[in-house]
Amino acid sequence: MLAPLALLLAVLSLADNEKQLTVYTPQTSYTIPVNDREGQLYLSIMDLVGPLGHATMRVDGHDWKLQFNSADARFSEGKDKAKIRGNSVDLNGKALVVDNRLLIPVKSSFAVLSALLKKNVEFRPEARRILIDNAALHFTAELKKGDKSSLLLSFNQPVHPVTTQNENSVKLIFKREPLVSEITSQPFDDKFIHSLSFSEDNGTASLVIAGGPDLNATVSGDGKSVTIQSAPAIATATPSPVPSPESASTGSTASQSTQPGIGPQTHPSFLVLIDPSHGGNDQGALLPEKLLEKDITLAMARRLKTELEDHGISARLVRDGDVNLSLEQRAEMANGLHAGIYIAIHAGLPGSGVRIYSPAITSATEPVGKFHPWESAQSSYMSRSQALAQAVAEEVGKKQINVVSFKTSLRPLNNITAPAIAVELAPDPANVADLSSQKFQTNVAAGIASGVAHARAQLEAQR
């Protein structure tokens, strides 16, 4: 009986490893098989578009004519171009006919769907995942330390992951959900839960939580959160060290690890994340004097980082170069780093000094229970963000700089799980050069840093 059993297991394993592509829309998701043909992966055009609308195919010689809802498309066997809505579309390879089915390269699925649907299409080629009409599912992670540490994963839609457990990790596999994350790995300074990592492959996404033994995952009743929890460590009695005469005489309470290879913690307990807005292809506002907002915000962010460090406050830049970053990436970095404060830097005209923005969330997006949707992840931090904005406004005002404060629904502030504000440089139109002036930027940076320093104690007490 062993031979038939081995054969069955081999067949099941082969089925699990079949290559596939998953398509996600705000309403549904579906998976279709892909196959190797002529050195690359191919899929059936009808498998791709059929679930998205009314699709019919008519064959005329070597031409295959697709009617999809109100759109017309023509594919020709052996040709690497298609005609969709009257426009030529590159297929990145020849169209093939196999078993009376028209196949197109997987690489062309993005271009074909974009042309047919006239909607936003995001193609993640390495993972073979397609997200249509902004269908992405986001999540936030919150580590709660204690005798029984837990990691709370909150999602902006219900999820139904497949859970597998190993000795020191839990893996959540998302086969139907369009889960995305720009942060692939996040370490935690915790003895029970060590790290969270994200990966996507073969039409699925996965989260792996590594830590101590006996980790388990619990999905909430509404499917919008997953709690990873560890069993508490067994307490053992350890004699208290006898203080040395030196420490006794100085009254020192500091202790150092005597374990080899363990030094001071590399992750600051309180981090200010500074986000120079725009960057890369996104130049931001086109300002007079040939100034670009993306350059102004980066210079200002660097000055603010220096000022904060002079106050003994750890700071980090979201970008320290001319790179493209989406709003989602910026928010995910802030949440992933567990920033104590997030400050976005902008520059614009007209104005008369500095504008300070704190988040505002409408009642329609308020959290329900413990779950905070991505659009209102900030909701638990609103009062702290407003207190931070007030402290910064007061200190910047002391630098003889005019300050105006606003509350507004602004991304990515509303997606961040920390006190968050945006600071916009807006000098008088007659003094545009102040935007790039070292004196003006340094004064503003010094005021912001002083405001953060004044607010820090209160904010840390509420963490």
C-alpha positions as CSV (number, residue, x, y, z in Angstrom):
1,M,0.0,0.0,0.0
2,L,3.0,2.3,0.3
3,A,3.4,2.8,-3.4
4,P,-0.1,4.1,-4.1
5,L,0.1,6.4,-1.0
6,A,3.4,7.8,-2.2
7,L,1.9,8.4,-5.7
8,L,-1.1,10.2,-4.2
9,L,1.2,12.4,-2.1
10,A,3.3,13.3,-5.1
11,V,0.2,14.2,-7.1
12,L,-1.1,16.4,-4.3
13,S,2.3,18.1,-3.9
14,L,2.4,18.7,-7.7
15,A,-1.1,20.3,-7.5
16,D,0.0,22.6,-4.7
17,N,3.0,23.8,-6.8
18,E,1.1,24.6,-9.9
19,K,1.8,28.0,-11.2
20,Q,-1.0,30.5,-11.1
21,L,-2.0,34.1,-11.3
22,T,-4.6,35.8,-9.0
23,V,-6.7,38.8,-9.9
24,Y,-8.3,41.0,-7.3
25,T,-11.1,43.5,-7.6
26,P,-13.0,45.4,-4.9
27,Q,-15.8,42.9,-5.3
28,T,-14.1,39.5,-5.8
29,S,-10.9,37.6,-6.5
30,Y,-10.1,34.6,-8.7
31,T,-7.1,32.5,-9.6
32,I,-6.3,31.1,-13.0
33,P,-3.6,28.6,-14.1
34,V,-0.5,29.7,-16.1
35,N,1.8,27.5,-18.1
36,D,5.2,27.6,-19.6
37,R,5.2,28.1,-23.4
38,E,8.1,29.0,-25.6
39,G,10.3,30.1,-22.7
40,Q,7.7,32.2,-20.8
41,L,4.4,31.9,-18.9
42,Y,1.1,32.1,-20.8
43,L,-2.6,32.2,-19.7
44,S,-5.9,32.0,-21.4
45,I,-7.4,35.4,-22.3
46,M,-10.9,34.1,-21.6
47,D,-9.8,32.9,-18.1
48,L,-8.4,36.4,-17.5
49,V,-11.3,38.5,-18.6
50,G,-14.3,36.2,-18.2
51,P,-15.0,36.8,-14.5
52,L,-14.7,40.6,-15.0
53,G,-17.7,41.0,-17.4
54,H,-19.5,39.7,-20.4
55,A,-16.9,38.2,-22.8
56,T,-17.4,36.4,-26.1
57,M,-14.8,35.3,-28.6
58,R,-15.2,34.8,-32.4
59,V,-12.6,33.2,-34.6
60,D,-12.0,34.5,-38.1
61,G,-9.1,32.6,-39.7
62,H,-6.0,33.5,-37.7
63,D,-7.8,36.4,-36.0
64,W,-9.5,36.0,-32.6
65,K,-12.0,38.8,-32.0
66,L,-13.0,39.5,-28.4
67,Q,-16.1,41.4,-27.4
68,F,-15.8,42.4,-23.7
69,N,-18.7,44.5,-22.4
70,S,-18.6,47.5,-24.8
71,A,-14.9,47.0,-25.8
72,D,-13.6,45.3,-29.0
73,A,-10.2,43.6,-29.2
74,R,-8.5,41.6,-31.9
75,F,-5.6,39.1,-31.4
76,S,-3.8,37.4,-34.2
77,E,-2.2,33.9,-33.8
78,G,1.6,34.2,-33.9
79,K,1.6,38.0,-33.6
80,D,3.0,40.0,-30.7
81,K,0.6,42.9,-31.1
82,A,-3.2,43.2,-30.3
83,K,-5.7,45.9,-31.2
84,I,-7.8,46.9,-28.2
85,R,-10.3,49.8,-28.5
86,G,-8.6,50.7,-31.7
87,N,-5.2,51.1,-30.1
88,S,-2.1,48.8,-30.6
89,V,-1.1,46.9,-27.5
90,D,2.3,45.1,-27.1
91,L,1.8,41.5,-25.9
92,N,5.5,40.9,-25.0
93,G,5.4,37.7,-27.0
94,K,3.4,35.9,-29.6
95,A,-0.3,35.1,-29.2
96,L,-0.7,31.3,-29.2
97,V,-3.6,28.9,-29.9
98,V,-3.6,25.7,-27.9
99,D,-6.5,23.3,-27.8
100,N,-8.8,25.9,-29.4
101,R,-8.0,28.4,-26.7
102,L,-6.2,31.8,-27.2
103,L,-3.2,32.2,-24.9
104,I,-1.3,35.4,-24.3
105,P,1.9,36.0,-22.2
106,V,1.4,36.6,-18.5
107,K,3.6,39.7,-18.9
108,S,0.9,41.3,-21.2
109,S,-2.0,40.9,-18.8
110,F,-1.4,44.3,-17.3
111,A,-1.5,46.1,-20.6
112,V,-4.5,44.1,-21.9
113,L,-6.6,44.7,-18.7
114,S,-5.7,48.4,-18.6
115,A,-6.8,48.8,-22.2
116,L,-10.0,46.9,-21.8
117,L,-11.1,48.2,-18.4
118,K,-9.9,51.8,-18.5
119,K,-9.3,51.4,-14.7
120,N,-6.3,51.5,-12.5
121,V,-4.5,48.2,-12.8
122,E,-1.5,47.2,-10.6
123,F,0.5,44.3,-11.7
124,R,3.0,42.6,-9.3
125,P,4.8,40.4,-11.8
126,E,7.2,38.5,-9.5
127,A,4.2,37.3,-7.4
128,R,1.8,37.0,-10.3
129,R,-0.9,39.2,-8.7
130,I,-3.1,41.8,-10.3
131,L,-5.0,44.4,-8.4
132,I,-7.8,46.3,-10.2
133,D,-9.4,49.5,-9.2
134,N,-7.3,50.1,-6.0
135,A,-8.3,46.8,-4.5
136,A,-5.3,46.6,-2.2
137,L,-5.7,45.4,1.3
138,H,-3.5,47.1,4.0
139,F,-2.8,46.2,7.6
140,T,-1.2,47.7,10.7
141,A,0.8,45.8,13.3
142,E,0.9,46.7,17.0
143,L,3.1,44.8,19.5
144,K,1.8,44.7,23.0
145,K,4.6,43.6,25.4
146,G,4.0,41.8,28.7
147,D,4.1,38.5,30.5
148,K,2.2,37.2,27.5
149,S,3.3,39.4,24.6
150,S,0.9,39.7,21.6
151,L,1.0,41.1,18.1
152,L,-2.3,42.7,16.9
153,L,-2.7,42.7,13.1
154,S,-5.6,45.0,12.0
155,F,-6.9,44.9,8.4
156,N,-9.2,47.3,6.5
157,Q,-11.3,44.4,5.3
158,P,-12.2,41.0,6.7
159,V,-9.6,38.3,6.1
160,H,-9.7,34.5,6.2
161,P,-6.1,33.4,6.2
162,V,-4.9,29.8,6.2
163,T,-2.8,29.4,9.3
164,T,0.2,27.0,9.7
165,Q,2.2,26.7,12.8
166,N,5.8,25.6,13.3
167,E,7.9,25.3,16.4
168,N,8.9,29.0,16.5
169,S,6.7,30.7,14.0
170,V,3.1,31.2,12.7
171,K,2.4,31.6,9.0
172,L,-0.7,33.3,7.6
173,I,-1.4,32.6,4.0
174,F,-3.8,34.9,2.1
175,K,-5.1,33.2,-1.0
176,R,-8.1,35.4,-1.7
177,E,-7.2,38.7,-0.1
178,P,-5.2,41.4,-2.0
179,L,-2.8,41.9,0.9
180,V,0.1,44.2,0.1
181,S,3.0,45.7,2.0
182,E,6.1,47.6,1.0
183,I,7.9,46.6,4.2
184,T,9.1,43.0,3.8
185,S,10.6,42.5,7.3
186,Q,10.1,44.2,10.7
187,P,12.1,43.1,13.7
188,F,10.7,43.5,17.3
189,D,12.7,44.0,20.4
190,D,10.7,41.4,22.3
191,K,11.7,38.0,23.8
192,F,8.4,36.3,22.8
193,I,7.7,37.9,19.3
194,H,10.9,38.5,17.3
195,S,9.8,39.6,13.8
196,L,7.1,40.0,11.2
197,S,7.8,39.4,7.5
198,F,5.7,39.8,4.4
199,S,6.1,37.9,1.1
200,E,4.1,37.2,-2.0
201,D,4.5,34.4,-4.5
202,N,2.5,32.4,-7.0
203,G,-0.6,34.4,-6.6
204,T,-0.7,34.5,-2.8
205,A,0.6,36.7,0.0
206,S,2.0,35.5,3.4
207,L,2.8,36.9,6.8
208,V,5.3,35.0,9.0
209,I,5.6,35.9,12.6
210,A,8.7,34.4,14.3
211,G,9.3,34.2,18.0
212,G,9.4,31.8,20.9
213,P,7.7,28.4,21.1
214,D,3.9,28.0,21.2
215,L,2.9,31.0,19.1
216,N,-0.7,30.8,18.0
217,A,-3.0,32.9,15.9
218,T,-6.6,33.9,16.6
219,V,-8.9,35.6,14.0
220,S,-11.5,37.9,15.4
221,G,-15.2,37.3,14.9
222,D,-15.5,40.0,12.2
223,G,-12.3,38.9,10.5
224,K,-10.7,42.3,10.7
225,S,-8.0,41.5,13.1
226,V,-5.6,38.6,13.9
227,T,-3.9,38.3,17.3
228,I,-0.6,36.4,17.6
229,Q,0.1,35.4,21.1
230,S,2.8,33.6,22.9
231,A,2.6,31.4,26.0
232,P,4.1,33.1,29.0
233,A,7.6,32.2,30.0
234,I,8.0,30.0,33.1
235,A,9.4,32.3,35.8
236,T,12.5,31.2,37.7
237,A,13.9,32.7,40.8
238,T,17.1,34.6,40.1
239,P,19.2,36.0,43.0
240,S,19.4,39.8,42.8
241,P,23.0,40.9,42.1
242,V,24.8,42.5,45.0
243,P,25.7,46.1,44.0
244,S,29.4,46.9,43.9
245,P,30.8,49.5,46.3
246,E,31.1,51.9,43.4
247,S,27.5,51.7,42.3
248,A,26.3,51.8,45.9
249,S,28.3,55.0,46.6
250,T,27.0,56.7,43.4
251,G,23.4,55.5,43.8
252,S,23.5,54.2,40.2
253,T,20.6,52.0,39.2
254,A,21.8,51.3,35.7
255,S,22.7,47.7,34.8
256,Q,24.5,46.1,31.9
257,S,24.1,42.7,30.3
258,T,26.7,40.2,31.2
259,Q,25.8,37.9,28.4
260,P,28.4,37.7,25.7
261,G,27.6,39.4,22.4
262,I,24.7,41.5,23.8
263,G,25.3,45.2,23.8
264,P,23.2,48.3,24.0
265,Q,19.8,48.3,22.1
266,T,20.1,49.6,18.6
267,H,16.5,50.6,18.3
268,P,15.7,53.9,20.0
269,S,12.8,53.9,22.5
270,F,11.5,57.2,21.0
271,L,12.0,57.9,17.3
272,V,10.8,60.9,15.3
273,L,10.3,60.0,11.7
274,I,10.7,62.9,9.3
275,D,9.0,62.6,5.9
276,P,10.3,65.0,3.2
277,S,7.3,65.0,0.9
278,H,7.4,64.2,-2.8
279,G,10.6,63.0,-4.4
280,G,11.7,61.2,-7.6
281,N,9.3,61.7,-10.4
282,D,7.0,63.6,-8.1
283,Q,8.4,67.1,-8.0
284,G,5.7,68.6,-5.8
285,A,4.8,72.2,-6.2
286,L,6.5,74.2,-8.9
287,L,7.7,77.3,-7.0
288,P,9.2,80.6,-8.3
289,E,12.9,81.0,-8.6
290,K,13.2,77.6,-10.2
291,L,12.7,75.9,-6.8
292,L,11.2,72.4,-6.6
293,E,9.2,71.4,-3.5
294,K,10.9,68.0,-3.3
295,D,14.3,69.7,-2.9
296,I,13.1,72.2,-0.3
297,T,11.5,69.5,1.8
298,L,14.6,67.3,1.8
299,A,16.9,70.1,2.8
300,M,14.4,71.1,5.6
301,A,14.1,67.5,6.8
302,R,17.9,67.2,7.1
303,R,18.0,70.4,9.2
304,L,15.2,69.2,11.4
305,K,17.0,65.9,12.0
306,T,20.1,67.7,13.1
307,E,18.1,70.0,15.5
308,L,16.3,67.0,17.0
309,E,19.5,65.2,17.6
310,D,20.9,68.3,19.2
311,H,18.0,67.9,21.7
312,G,19.0,64.3,22.3
313,I,16.0,63.0,20.3
314,S,16.6,60.1,17.8
315,A,15.4,61.0,14.3
316,R,15.3,59.3,10.9
317,L,14.3,60.4,7.4
318,V,11.8,58.5,5.3
319,R,13.9,59.4,2.3
320,D,17.4,60.9,2.2
321,G,17.6,61.1,-1.6
322,D,15.6,61.8,-4.7
323,V,13.4,58.6,-4.7
324,N,9.8,57.7,-5.5
325,L,7.7,56.7,-2.5
326,S,3.9,56.3,-2.4
327,L,1.8,57.6,0.5
328,E,1.2,54.0,1.5
329,Q,4.9,53.3,1.7
330,R,5.4,56.3,3.9
331,A,2.7,55.3,6.3
332,E,3.8,51.7,6.4
333,M,7.3,52.8,7.2
334,A,6.1,55.0,10.1
335,N,3.9,52.2,11.5
336,G,6.5,49.5,10.9
337,L,9.2,51.4,12.8
338,H,6.7,52.2,15.6
339,A,7.7,55.9,15.4
340,G,7.0,58.0,18.4
341,I,6.2,61.0,16.2
342,Y,5.7,61.4,12.4
343,I,6.3,64.8,10.8
344,A,5.7,65.4,7.1
345,I,7.4,68.4,5.5
346,H,5.8,70.4,2.7
347,A,6.5,73.7,1.0
348,G,4.1,76.0,-0.8
349,L,2.9,79.5,-1.7
350,P,1.3,81.8,-1.0
351,G,1.6,82.3,2.7
352,S,3.3,84.2,5.5
353,G,5.4,81.8,7.4
354,V,4.5,78.2,8.4
355,R,1.3,76.2,8.2
356,I,0.9,73.3,10.7
357,Y,-1.7,70.6,9.9
358,S,-3.0,68.0,12.3
359,P,-5.3,65.1,11.2
360,A,-9.1,65.2,11.1
361,I,-11.2,62.1,10.6
362,T,-14.9,62.2,9.8
363,S,-17.4,60.2,11.9
364,A,-18.0,57.9,8.9
365,T,-14.5,56.4,9.3
366,E,-14.3,56.2,13.1
367,P,-13.0,52.8,14.4
368,V,-15.4,50.1,15.4
369,G,-14.2,48.2,18.6
370,K,-10.5,47.6,18.6
371,F,-10.2,47.6,14.8
372,H,-9.0,50.7,13.1
373,P,-9.5,50.8,9.3
374,W,-6.5,51.9,7.2
375,E,-8.3,55.1,6.3
376,S,-8.6,56.0,10.0
377,A,-5.7,54.3,11.7
378,Q,-4.9,57.7,13.2
379,S,-8.2,57.8,15.2
380,S,-6.6,56.7,18.5
381,Y,-3.9,59.3,18.3
382,M,-5.9,62.3,17.3
383,S,-5.7,64.1,20.7
384,R,-1.9,63.5,20.8
385,S,-1.4,64.8,17.3
386,Q,-3.3,67.9,18.1
387,A,-1.3,68.4,21.3
388,L,1.9,68.0,19.3
389,A,0.7,70.5,16.7
390,Q,-0.1,73.0,19.4
391,A,3.3,72.6,21.0
392,V,5.2,73.0,17.7
393,A,3.1,76.0,16.7
394,E,3.9,77.7,20.0
395,E,7.7,77.1,19.7
396,V,7.9,78.1,16.1
397,G,6.0,81.3,16.9
398,K,8.6,82.1,19.5
399,K,11.1,82.4,16.6
400,Q,9.1,85.4,15.3
401,I,7.6,83.3,12.5
402,N,3.9,83.6,11.7
403,V,2.2,80.3,12.3
404,V,-1.3,79.2,11.1
405,S,-2.7,75.8,12.3
406,F,-5.3,73.7,10.6
407,K,-7.1,70.4,11.1
408,T,-7.6,68.5,7.9
409,S,-8.2,65.0,6.5
410,L,-4.8,64.5,5.0
411,R,-2.9,61.4,3.8
412,P,-0.8,59.8,5.0
413,L,-1.5,61.4,8.4
414,N,-4.8,59.5,8.7
415,N,-3.0,56.2,8.1
416,I,-0.4,56.5,10.8
417,T,-0.5,54.9,14.2
418,A,1.4,57.6,16.1
419,P,1.1,61.3,16.8
420,A,1.4,62.9,13.3
421,I,1.5,66.4,11.9
422,A,2.5,68.1,8.6
423,V,4.5,71.3,8.5
424,E,4.4,73.4,5.4
425,L,6.8,76.2,4.7
426,A,4.9,79.1,3.2
427,P,6.8,82.4,3.2
428,D,5.5,85.6,1.9
429,P,5.4,85.7,-1.9
430,A,7.7,88.7,-1.8
431,N,10.3,86.7,0.0
432,V,10.3,83.4,-2.0
433,A,14.0,83.0,-1.5
434,D,13.3,82.3,2.2
435,L,12.2,78.8,1.2
436,S,15.8,77.8,0.5
437,S,17.4,80.2,3.0
438,Q,19.5,78.5,5.6
439,K,18.5,81.1,8.2
440,F,14.7,80.6,7.6
441,Q,14.9,76.8,7.5
442,T,17.1,76.6,10.6
443,N,14.7,78.9,12.6
444,V,11.7,76.8,11.6
445,A,13.6,73.5,12.3
446,A,14.7,74.8,15.7
447,G,11.1,75.7,16.6
448,I,9.8,72.3,15.5
449,A,12.5,70.5,17.5
450,S,11.7,72.6,20.6
451,G,8.0,71.8,20.3
452,V,8.8,68.1,20.0
453,A,11.1,68.3,23.0
454,H,8.3,70.0,25.1
455,A,5.7,67.4,24.0
456,R,7.9,64.4,24.3
457,A,7.4,63.6,28.0
458,Q,3.6,63.7,27.7
459,L,3.5,61.6,24.5
460,E,5.9,59.0,25.9
461,A,3.7,58.7,29.0
462,Q,0.7,57.9,26.8
463,R,2.4,55.3,24.6
